Amino acid sequence: MPKKVALLTAGGLAPCLSSAVGGLIERYSETLPDTEIIGFISGYDGLLRKNFMTVTPEIRKQASVLHDFGGSPLGNSRVKLTNVKDCVKKGLVKEGEDPLKVAAENLKELGVEVLHTIGGDDTSLTAADLAKYLKDNNYDLTVVGLPKTIDNDVEPIAQTLGAYTAAQNGAQFFQNVVAETSANPKMLIVHEVMGRSCGYLTAKTAQVYQEMIEHRRFLDIFGVSHAQYSVDAVLMPEVEFDIDKLAAYLKERLEKNDCAKIFISEGAGAAGIVHELETKGEEIPRDAFGHVKLDKVNVGQWHADVLSKKIGAGKSLVQKSGYFSRAANPILQDIMLIKSMTDLAVECAVKGDAGIIGHDEGRGNVLRAIEFDRIKGGKPFDTDSQWYKDLLKDIGQPDLK
């Protein structure tokens, strides 16, 4: 039985972090009430600085409150333990120090026997690096991670924490934005959804939104029509599209309905846009993991500018639901998923089974601790999913290749 465990959340926000922290605290309090729990402040940043808070008896009693909040009570950061240069630049380690060794020694000094990481693919891969270092250097410590990412793009995990909620909130966000179609003649609305290399969230948000409007009453004869509110196109990194074919299709919708609406992943066509900008001599900022900061690329705005001219839009509007969605508190579907994963995470901690908790697509979708060396980021969305095909049929989107 572990005498002391530590928790940390890292990477971007997702609507599960606070709840997952609460779930772990609750499960330890139920099954191992004498186990000490600490939480590192701001993820791996806090681990390297030995900056942490202790989970007191009072916090344990009220841990259920955390299920009602988004964000993280511990705070996040983007720190890659194998990116020595970045860790030195941020003042997390001194020149000549190995961040992995500093992290391992801090855990050892604090008497931590189990480290629970809650994060996406970058956080999980960093956890894998740390777990390997600990094992290779004979540190007696188990790392058990929980997978959060609204992109749902971690291989081989069937469903990551937070993705259900993000789609629901993105759809709710657009329910208000779509009314802007009445603000100007020939309106083009571009809804940019988070998703660097995976279109899951964009497609799921569109699907949830379409289901929402199916339950609304319309008055077509007086300017409030289903066509005015329905999505016209869904664009993702996995599906190539010809910009001229897209424009021709949207122009038809614009002329028929006096508006056109598209959902687009922030990573759709991003590589080409980045190349274009860098060719012009512009420097595109990147994070500690080498990822382009897509909020600086503005994929949605680029497409809005190009398409507006091609289709003759009277006005274009770009709205991003990402920060609204990722900071939400979890819906019931995610809370149930979080509960099953946090319970198993504690069980694995007791057994010393390291890995990332998830429904393993390579093992019949069984919920288990998946081996670190099998965890990969950037899993593409399965465009053969029937619900996705049904979505395209519902909105009438043709083949745009």
Backbone torsions as a table, in degrees:
resi	resn	phi	psi	omega
1	MET	NA	125.7	179.6
2	PRO	-67.5	135.3	178.9
3	LYS	-86.0	-24.8	-178.3
4	LYS	-147.6	130.9	178.5
5	VAL	-127.4	156.3	178.8
6	ALA	-127.6	148.1	178.8
7	LEU	-121.3	147.7	170.0
8	LEU	-150.7	147.4	174.9
9	THR	-117.4	144.2	-174.9
10	ALA	-151.2	166.8	-179.7
11	GLY	82.4	-160.7	178.0
12	GLY	-72.8	166.8	179.4
13	LEU	-74.3	157.7	172.5
14	ALA	-152.8	153.4	-174.5
15	PRO	-75.5	47.4	-177.7
16	CYS	-148.4	-13.2	-172.3
17	LEU	-61.4	-52.9	-179.7
18	SER	-60.6	-44.1	-179.0
19	SER	-65.4	-39.5	179.7
20	ALA	-66.3	-39.9	175.3
21	VAL	-61.3	-45.7	178.7
22	GLY	-62.4	-40.6	-179.9
23	GLY	-63.4	-41.4	178.5
24	LEU	-65.9	-43.9	179.1
25	ILE	-61.2	-43.7	-179.9
26	GLU	-62.0	-45.2	-176.2
27	ARG	-67.7	-41.0	176.5
28	TYR	-63.9	-39.5	-179.5
29	SER	-65.9	-33.8	179.4
30	GLU	-73.9	-43.5	-171.0
31	THR	-103.8	-30.9	-178.9
32	LEU	-135.2	67.2	-173.9
33	PRO	-62.1	-20.0	-178.2
34	ASP	-90.7	-5.9	179.1
35	THR	-73.7	127.0	178.8
36	GLU	-76.3	140.7	-179.4
37	ILE	-126.1	130.2	172.6
38	ILE	-125.0	160.0	177.5
39	GLY	-130.0	124.9	178.9
40	PHE	-75.2	134.8	-178.5
41	ILE	-80.0	128.5	178.1
42	SER	62.1	44.0	171.0
43	GLY	63.0	-136.2	-178.3
44	TYR	-66.8	-21.5	173.5
45	ASP	-58.8	-48.9	179.6
46	GLY	-67.3	-34.0	178.4
47	LEU	-63.2	-43.5	-179.7
48	LEU	-71.3	-29.6	-179.6
49	ARG	-91.5	-5.1	-172.9
50	LYS	56.9	41.9	180.0
51	ASN	-103.5	111.0	-174.4
52	PHE	-148.0	165.1	173.1
53	MET	-121.2	151.7	178.7
54	THR	-95.9	135.8	177.3
55	VAL	-81.6	106.7	-175.4
56	THR	-82.4	166.9	175.3
57	PRO	-55.7	-36.1	179.5
58	GLU	-66.2	-40.4	177.4
59	ILE	-64.7	-41.0	179.2
60	ARG	-58.9	-42.2	-178.2
61	LYS	-64.7	-32.0	-174.6
62	GLN	-110.2	18.3	-176.6
63	ALA	-60.8	-26.2	-179.7
64	SER	-61.9	-23.8	178.9
65	VAL	-59.7	-31.1	-175.5
66	LEU	-65.1	-19.7	178.5
67	HIS	-70.5	-15.9	-176.1
68	ASP	-94.3	5.1	-175.2
69	PHE	-125.5	152.6	170.1
70	GLY	-91.3	-167.2	-179.1
71	GLY	64.5	-160.7	178.2
72	SER	-138.5	132.7	178.0
73	PRO	-67.6	-17.1	-178.8
74	LEU	-96.1	-20.3	-177.2
75	GLY	85.4	153.2	-177.1
76	ASN	-121.4	169.9	172.0
77	SER	-161.7	165.5	175.7
78	ARG	-111.8	97.2	-178.8
79	VAL	-130.3	127.1	176.8
80	LYS	-108.2	116.5	-173.2
81	LEU	-65.8	-20.7	178.4
82	THR	-92.1	-4.1	175.7
83	ASN	-93.4	81.5	-174.0
84	VAL	-60.3	-43.5	-176.9
85	LYS	-58.8	-44.2	-179.3
86	ASP	-67.8	-38.8	179.3
87	CYS	-65.0	-37.6	177.3
88	VAL	-67.7	-43.9	-179.3
89	LYS	-59.4	-37.2	-179.2
90	LYS	-83.1	-2.0	178.4
91	GLY	76.7	20.5	-178.1
92	LEU	-84.1	-29.4	175.4
93	VAL	-138.9	163.5	178.5
94	LYS	-88.4	159.4	176.8
95	GLU	-55.8	130.3	179.9
96	GLY	93.4	-10.3	178.4
97	GLU	-88.4	149.0	176.1
98	ASP	-97.4	115.8	-178.6
99	PRO	-55.6	-35.5	178.7
100	LEU	-62.5	-42.6	179.8
101	LYS	-68.6	-39.9	178.8
102	VAL	-61.6	-44.3	179.0
103	ALA	-62.2	-45.4	-179.6
104	ALA	-62.3	-44.0	-179.5
105	GLU	-67.0	-36.5	177.9
106	ASN	-65.1	-42.5	177.8
107	LEU	-62.8	-41.8	179.6
108	LYS	-64.8	-44.7	-178.9
109	GLU	-62.9	-35.7	-179.4
110	LEU	-81.7	-7.2	178.7
111	GLY	76.4	23.3	-179.7
112	VAL	-76.5	130.0	179.6
113	GLU	-104.5	-25.1	178.2
114	VAL	-135.2	131.2	175.3
115	LEU	-113.6	122.2	175.9
116	HIS	-101.8	117.3	175.6
117	THR	-102.3	141.3	178.0
118	ILE	-127.7	108.1	-176.6
119	GLY	-172.8	-178.4	-178.4
120	GLY	-86.1	-154.0	-175.3
121	ASP	-64.8	-41.2	179.8
122	ASP	-64.7	-43.7	178.3
123	THR	-63.3	-42.6	-178.5
124	SER	-67.7	-39.4	178.5
125	LEU	-69.1	-34.5	175.3
126	THR	-67.3	-38.6	175.2
127	ALA	-61.9	-37.9	178.5
128	ALA	-65.2	-41.7	177.3
129	ASP	-60.8	-43.1	-179.4
130	LEU	-68.0	-41.7	179.9
131	ALA	-61.8	-41.0	179.3
132	LYS	-65.5	-42.2	179.2
133	TYR	-62.4	-43.7	-179.9
134	LEU	-61.6	-43.2	-179.0
135	LYS	-68.0	-45.8	-177.9
136	ASP	-65.3	-26.2	-176.9
137	ASN	-109.6	17.5	170.8
138	ASN	62.0	35.7	172.1
139	TYR	-85.1	133.3	-178.1
140	ASP	-87.9	79.8	-175.5
141	LEU	-152.4	138.2	-178.5
142	THR	-109.4	134.7	176.9
143	VAL	-108.3	123.2	178.4
144	VAL	-126.4	115.1	-175.5
145	GLY	-103.4	158.7	172.7
146	LEU	-119.3	135.6	-173.8
147	PRO	-91.5	111.3	175.2
148	LYS	-116.6	132.2	165.5
149	THR	-173.6	131.5	-179.7
150	ILE	-70.7	-14.1	179.1
151	ASP	-78.4	-18.6	-177.2
152	ASN	53.2	49.1	-172.2
153	ASP	-125.5	32.9	178.7
154	VAL	-104.5	121.3	179.0
155	GLU	-89.3	136.4	2.2
156	PRO	-104.0	43.9	-175.5
157	ILE	-90.5	126.6	-174.7
158	ALA	-66.9	-42.7	-177.0
159	GLN	-145.0	116.8	179.4
160	THR	-86.9	155.7	-178.2
161	LEU	-68.0	135.6	175.7
162	GLY	99.9	-20.0	-174.8
163	ALA	-68.7	-38.9	177.9
164	TYR	-58.5	-48.2	-175.7
165	THR	-66.8	-41.0	-179.4
166	ALA	-60.8	-41.0	178.9
167	ALA	-64.8	-42.6	179.6
168	GLN	-61.0	-44.4	-177.5
169	ASN	-73.8	-33.5	175.9
170	GLY	-63.9	-37.4	178.1
171	ALA	-67.5	-41.9	178.5
172	GLN	-64.7	-38.0	177.6
173	PHE	-58.5	-46.1	-175.9
174	PHE	-73.3	-21.3	177.9
175	GLN	-58.7	-32.1	176.6
176	ASN	-85.9	-43.0	-177.6
177	VAL	-59.1	-38.5	-174.5
178	VAL	-61.5	-25.2	178.8
179	ALA	-65.4	-15.2	177.0
180	GLU	-65.6	-11.1	176.8
181	THR	-61.0	-22.2	-179.4
182	SER	-91.5	0.9	-176.3
183	ALA	-82.5	-17.9	-176.6
184	ASN	-159.7	146.4	176.0
185	PRO	-64.0	148.2	177.1
186	LYS	50.3	57.7	-175.6
187	MET	-86.3	132.7	172.4
188	LEU	-110.1	121.2	177.5
189	ILE	-114.0	127.1	178.3
190	VAL	-112.3	116.9	177.6
191	HIS	-100.7	106.0	179.5
192	GLU	-88.5	124.9	-177.2
193	VAL	-113.0	145.4	178.9
194	MET	-63.1	150.3	-178.9
195	GLY	149.2	93.3	-176.1
196	ARG	-65.8	-52.6	-176.5
197	SER	-130.9	4.2	-178.3
198	CYS	-129.2	132.7	-177.9
199	GLY	-93.5	7.2	-177.8
200	TYR	-50.9	-53.4	-173.8
201	LEU	-63.9	-38.4	178.8
202	THR	-62.8	-48.5	-179.5
203	ALA	-65.1	-43.1	-177.9
204	LYS	-67.8	-38.5	178.1
205	THR	-62.7	-42.7	178.4
206	ALA	-64.1	-41.0	179.8
207	GLN	-63.4	-46.9	-179.9
208	VAL	-62.6	-41.0	179.5
209	TYR	-62.5	-45.2	179.8
210	GLN	-61.9	-37.0	176.9
211	GLU	-65.3	-36.3	178.9
212	MET	-63.2	-45.2	-176.0
213	ILE	-74.9	-17.3	175.5
214	GLU	-67.3	-18.9	-179.3
215	HIS	-101.0	10.0	178.8
216	ARG	-101.7	152.3	175.2
217	ARG	-92.9	138.3	179.0
218	PHE	-121.1	160.8	177.4
219	LEU	-129.0	75.6	-173.8
220	ASP	-53.5	-37.5	-175.7
221	ILE	-72.2	-7.2	-179.7
222	PHE	-131.2	38.0	169.6
223	GLY	79.3	11.6	176.2
224	VAL	-124.7	88.6	-172.1
225	SER	-112.3	158.3	175.9
226	HIS	-61.4	-39.9	-179.2
227	ALA	-62.9	-34.4	179.7
228	GLN	-67.0	-30.2	-175.7
229	TYR	-98.7	-20.7	-175.9
230	SER	-72.6	148.6	175.9
231	VAL	-69.7	141.7	178.9
232	ASP	-99.7	-33.0	-178.4
233	ALA	-151.6	147.0	176.9
234	VAL	-123.8	118.6	-174.3
235	LEU	-118.6	131.2	-173.5
236	MET	-138.5	163.2	179.6
237	PRO	-62.6	-30.4	-175.0
238	GLU	-77.0	-17.1	-174.3
239	VAL	-117.7	113.0	178.6
240	GLU	-70.5	147.0	176.9
241	PHE	-144.3	146.9	177.9
242	ASP	-88.5	123.0	-174.3
243	ILE	-61.5	-32.4	179.7
244	ASP	-73.4	-38.5	176.4
245	LYS	-65.6	-40.9	177.3
246	LEU	-61.4	-44.3	-179.0
247	ALA	-63.2	-42.4	-180.0
248	ALA	-62.2	-42.4	179.4
249	TYR	-65.0	-45.9	-178.8
250	LEU	-68.0	-31.2	178.1
251	LYS	-64.1	-38.9	176.3
252	GLU	-61.5	-44.9	179.8
253	ARG	-65.0	-39.5	-179.1
254	LEU	-63.5	-44.0	-179.0
255	GLU	-69.3	-32.8	-178.3
256	LYS	-79.6	-41.2	-172.3
257	ASN	-112.5	-1.0	-178.2
258	ASP	66.2	15.4	177.6
259	CYS	-163.8	161.5	174.8
260	ALA	-145.0	140.0	-176.5
261	LYS	-132.3	130.1	177.7
262	ILE	-127.5	145.8	170.2
263	PHE	-105.1	126.7	-178.5
264	ILE	-134.8	135.7	176.0
265	SER	-70.3	144.6	-179.4
266	GLU	-63.7	-16.8	179.6
267	GLY	-99.6	-0.5	-178.5
268	ALA	-70.1	115.0	-179.5
269	GLY	74.0	8.6	-175.4
270	ALA	-63.0	-39.3	-177.5
271	ALA	-58.9	-43.8	179.8
272	GLY	-66.4	-38.5	179.9
273	ILE	-67.8	-42.5	178.5
274	VAL	-61.1	-43.8	178.4
275	HIS	-60.1	-42.6	179.9
276	GLU	-62.8	-44.2	-179.3
277	LEU	-67.6	-42.1	-180.0
278	GLU	-68.0	-32.1	176.1
279	THR	-62.6	-32.2	178.6
280	LYS	-80.7	-1.6	177.5
281	GLY	94.4	4.9	179.0
282	GLU	-79.5	139.6	178.6
283	GLU	-94.0	123.8	-179.1
284	ILE	-97.9	118.6	-178.6
285	PRO	-67.2	147.4	178.8
286	ARG	-129.6	155.6	180.0
287	ASP	-88.6	-173.2	-176.8
288	ALA	-63.6	-20.2	-178.8
289	PHE	-95.7	2.9	178.5
290	GLY	87.0	3.2	-179.7
291	HIS	-77.9	138.1	173.3
292	VAL	-63.2	135.8	177.1
293	LYS	-78.1	97.2	-170.9
294	LEU	-64.3	-23.5	177.9
295	ASP	-67.5	-16.4	177.1
296	LYS	-89.6	-17.0	-179.3
297	VAL	-84.6	-37.3	177.9
298	ASN	58.1	62.8	178.9
299	VAL	-57.6	-42.8	-179.1
300	GLY	-61.0	-44.7	-179.2
301	GLN	-66.5	-39.0	179.3
302	TRP	-59.8	-46.8	-179.7
303	HIS	-67.9	-36.3	178.7
304	ALA	-63.0	-43.3	-179.4
305	ASP	-63.3	-46.3	-177.9
306	VAL	-68.0	-46.7	-175.6
307	LEU	-70.2	-35.1	-179.6
308	SER	-56.5	-44.1	-179.5
309	LYS	-68.4	-40.0	-176.1
310	LYS	-71.1	-31.7	-175.6
311	ILE	-104.3	-5.6	179.5
312	GLY	74.0	38.8	179.3
313	ALA	-67.3	141.0	177.2
314	GLY	-72.7	-32.3	178.9
315	LYS	-160.3	149.7	176.3
316	SER	-124.0	148.9	-179.7
317	LEU	-135.5	127.5	177.2
318	VAL	-111.2	127.0	178.5
319	GLN	-130.3	136.0	-179.5
320	LYS	-112.1	124.8	-177.8
321	SER	-95.6	-1.9	-171.5
322	GLY	-53.3	-54.6	-176.1
323	TYR	-70.3	-32.4	175.8
324	PHE	-63.5	-42.6	-175.1
325	SER	-76.1	-44.2	-171.7
326	ARG	-73.6	-18.2	-178.9
327	ALA	-97.8	6.5	-177.9
328	ALA	-73.4	158.4	171.2
329	ASN	-80.0	150.2	-171.2
330	PRO	-69.8	145.6	173.3
331	ILE	-84.2	173.9	-174.2
332	LEU	-56.0	-42.4	-179.5
333	GLN	-56.3	-43.4	179.9
334	ASP	-72.6	-37.5	179.4
335	ILE	-61.4	-39.7	178.0
336	MET	-65.6	-40.8	178.6
337	LEU	-66.5	-41.8	178.3
338	ILE	-60.9	-44.8	-179.6
339	LYS	-58.3	-46.4	-178.6
340	SER	-64.9	-37.3	-178.0
341	MET	-76.0	-40.4	179.7
342	THR	-67.2	-38.5	177.3
343	ASP	-60.4	-45.3	-179.3
344	LEU	-69.5	-34.1	179.9
345	ALA	-60.9	-41.0	178.4
346	VAL	-68.5	-40.2	177.6
347	GLU	-60.7	-43.1	179.1
348	CYS	-67.2	-35.7	178.5
349	ALA	-61.5	-41.4	179.3
350	VAL	-64.9	-40.2	-178.7
351	LYS	-79.5	-16.5	-176.6
352	GLY	81.1	22.9	179.0
353	ASP	-88.5	108.7	-178.6
354	ALA	-84.7	157.4	176.5
355	GLY	143.6	-175.5	177.0
356	ILE	-105.0	125.6	-178.1
357	ILE	-72.8	131.2	178.0
358	GLY	-179.0	164.6	174.3
359	HIS	-78.0	110.6	-170.4
360	ASP	-79.1	109.0	-179.3
361	GLU	-65.4	-22.1	179.2
362	GLY	-87.9	-4.1	-178.8
363	ARG	-131.9	43.9	176.2
364	GLY	69.1	26.6	179.3
365	ASN	61.2	27.3	176.2
366	VAL	-74.6	136.8	177.2
367	LEU	-76.5	119.2	-175.5
368	ARG	-158.5	174.6	173.8
369	ALA	-84.4	106.0	-176.1
370	ILE	-81.2	134.1	-177.5
371	GLU	-56.5	138.1	-176.4
372	PHE	-58.7	-36.5	-176.2
373	ASP	-72.7	-4.6	176.9
374	ARG	-101.0	-3.8	-178.7
375	ILE	-83.0	127.5	178.0
376	LYS	-138.9	149.3	176.7
377	GLY	-95.9	173.2	175.3
378	GLY	73.9	24.8	177.5
379	LYS	-63.0	126.1	-179.2
380	PRO	-73.5	154.4	175.4
381	PHE	-71.9	139.9	-179.8
382	ASP	-81.0	100.5	-177.6
383	THR	-74.5	-2.4	174.0
384	ASP	-89.8	-0.1	178.2
385	SER	-59.0	132.8	-175.8
386	GLN	-62.9	-37.9	-178.3
387	TRP	-64.3	-31.3	177.7
388	TYR	-71.4	-43.0	177.6
389	LYS	-61.7	-39.9	178.5
390	ASP	-65.1	-35.6	178.6
391	LEU	-62.6	-48.9	-179.5
392	LEU	-61.6	-38.7	178.1
393	LYS	-65.5	-40.6	-178.4
394	ASP	-62.5	-43.3	-177.1
395	ILE	-87.2	-9.6	177.1
396	GLY	79.5	24.0	-178.6
397	GLN	-76.6	124.8	179.3
398	PRO	-84.4	177.3	174.3
399	ASP	-69.8	121.6	-174.9
400	LEU	-106.7	12.7	-179.2
401	LYS	-72.1	NA	NA
